[in-house]
């Protein structure tokens, strides 16, 4: 790529040799009309509107597909070009419905804009007109083929970016049409309902059904913020009218998502203004909730907590922070617990998802976070995905995997008990028995060592503990591992070679790897593999845990953990204690607090008397729900702060109504450690308040003044106390996010960790042996149950199940059963079946499939009607205290 100069319309401009005329012109503010171009797609040149004159060139080259050259002379707006463009638009308009008065795309229609810019007042041409049926068969996307101009953008974005191939052209000439090559509804095709086709469409041919007639573009206010769902941290735009969010979009080319969104990010916004929203504080009196004023509710909470603290001690109170809340709110929550209550009893949902990541990677690398950036994935030559259903749980990150494969020739290895959708893109699928991850990973490393594929220089110069690892790995031959895991020995060998021989290889994982009694050992094993092959510290490499909730990384960073204040600073470190004392003006407790799972047991044993739960629905998300419910009901006092009356909130003595992400300012930190701004788009619903304001009110009522007027003031304090955030300010992340660690104000942030050395100095190999799960199948409970997520639902369904279109598409749980197992049990697809473990029973419909191994069943945990976590095992990983949500013994029969 070289720097060149060219002339456009008499203006001398600079460019690089890889840019097109259209890209340079757009950057210089020179208008060239186009209808088939989308920056996310390869140049197409079909609409011919962007034709330009280039001195010395034959004909009129398309600006979108012509790269600039040094000394090039371009004219973009001559009389000839104007007439060509005018003719093209008039031909399109001759067969286009001119119903702009009530078209949903009016004001943002590119065809309308081009016609206006070309000053077209009437159409000179008349001819045949199409009369296609409008396709409004699904609850999210409406297609009107009569408004389609055959630009191909919907076809191409589905093929090039999503790689789902849902749309295509059929017929020829005047009969050409874009449609789906399926004779069944969209919901039964590979369509993910991501709405990318809507975002690419330049007219009103594709529109969102749920936002129709909610507000024209000029009637709405557009606010840029961050998506409230998974940890990807996609940048979104909220369109607001009359204090209601009526539509969501994303700016093409912006954010980690580059303008792409998934079904939840684009269509899952209806919860914001849902009538179920909590609007006033609730106090339970005689078993029933009654509305109360903020003053009454805060005073009651303050007096109860103060009384319990005085009678039973500071450690009789426990708190749960929220991965749904901002960094500022989580910081204040842990400050409140430590400075006001005087205990370290604070935790959050990371305990149920990535606690082994924090424990494991901190011990190996010195930092328990994603090592590389999301965009980095596309640079990998080999990708190992283990325990992550990426296309469903992190759809936008999955786009980077697909991009690596299609554009970079990367090889993909998937290790998962189920044939997840990502397997369709994989070179190799290793279907292990659930709970045998350490054996499989040790097997890969055995092959790498046996065949001399390890990175000897990396091991020698950057690691320690290798000899101990080498001893343990010797017995994990592919044949030995096959007997344990069920993965064929030859596949283990092939996977090891693909990973170790690749120029750059990355590992992605989520809760399929961590939610085990051996969760920390699983993380040790995956980190061992990366170091063994030298795949750390470079682009396209690394160990990359994908965070499941929008700010679970930030909640960890902010110290919503029983053993750390913000920045993972140990609560037992006297220097940390003194620093916090100087800034907060109060002494900190010096002993680690209880983890979330330990809090539940302590409540059952009457050691914890009161709990304050923010934005977490433990009754559906925790293992062994009956156990959790019993514990919460035994408390003397329970406070729940949330946006809805969740199943957990129903058990509370006081419910405090919080504001959603759309109703407040602050920051989120995404899975790649990127701190980003969220912005207030609407006023809080009813009398609800942002969580940070509620915490300040409660703190003041308990005698400790927290006097903040805006989240930026809280962030200033975060930067002061947190080394990894020291160089980050509210202003710095206003436009673009910054990735920690960022130690100084002029530091650019850190896209890749451990480049020259590990945070801890040398990376430490942790040799781990395979251990069986806490509960295995037996004669009484002959199957293994594993759990996970659906693409269309999120976590406990609190938000997605209140977004009508999504709920209509996916509204019930189904247990996946291998067809051979179903035949033996006499179960047919759609039959109602009963699942039973040693902890409870749940009923749901059967999904008979060959996508899951015999002897294994899978069920999602989103649905309160079929609360699968009633069945799961609360047995803990001894290091990280995470529960074994991914393996338990179950029996099932036709209900």
Buried (B, 14 or more C-beta within 10 A) or exposed (E): EEEBEBBBBEEEBEBEEEBBBBBBBBEEEBEBBBBBBBEBBEBBBBBBBBBBBBEEEEEBBBBBBBBBEEEBBBBBBEEEBEEBBBBBBBBBBBBBBEEEEEBBBBBBBBBBBBBEEBEBEEBEEEEEEBEEEEBEEBBBBBBBBBBBBBBBBBBBBBBBBBBBBBBBEEEEEEEEBBBBEEEEEBBEBBBBBBBBBBBBBBBBBBBBBBBBEBBBBEEBEEBBBBBBBBBBBBBBBBBBBEEBBBBBBBBBEBBBBBBBBBBBBBBBBBBBBBEEBBBBBBBBEEEEBEEBEBEEBBBBBBEBBBBBBEEBEBBBBBBBBBBBBBBBBBBBBBBBBBBBBBBBBBBBBBBBBBBBBBBBBBBBBBBBBBBBBBBBBBBBBBBBBBBBBBBBBBBBBBBBBBBBBBEBEBBBBBBBBBBBBBBBBBBBBBBBBBBBBBBBBBBBBBBBBBEEBBBEEBBEEBBEBBEEBBEBBEEBBBEBBBEBBBBBBEBBBBBBBBBBBBEBBBBBBBBBBBBBBBBBBBBBBBBBBBBBBBBBBBBBBBBBBBBBBBBBBBBBBBBBBBBBBBBBBEBBEEEBBEBBEEEBEEEBBEEBBBBBBBBBBBBBEEBBBBBBBBBBBBBBBBBBBEBBBEBBEBBBBBBBBBBBBBBBBEBBBBBBBBBBBBBBBBBBBBBBBBBBBBBBBBEBBEEBBBBBBBBBBBBBBBEBEBEBEEBBEBBEBBBEBBBBBBBBBBEBBEEEBBBBBBBEEEBEBBBBBBEEEBBBEBBBBBBBEBBEBBBEBEEEBBBBBBBBBBBBBBBBBBBBBBBBBBBBBBBEBBBBBBBEBBEEBEBEEEBEBBBBBEBBBBBBBBBBBEBBBBBBBBBBBBBBEBBBBBBBBBBBBEBBBBBBBBBBBBBBEEB
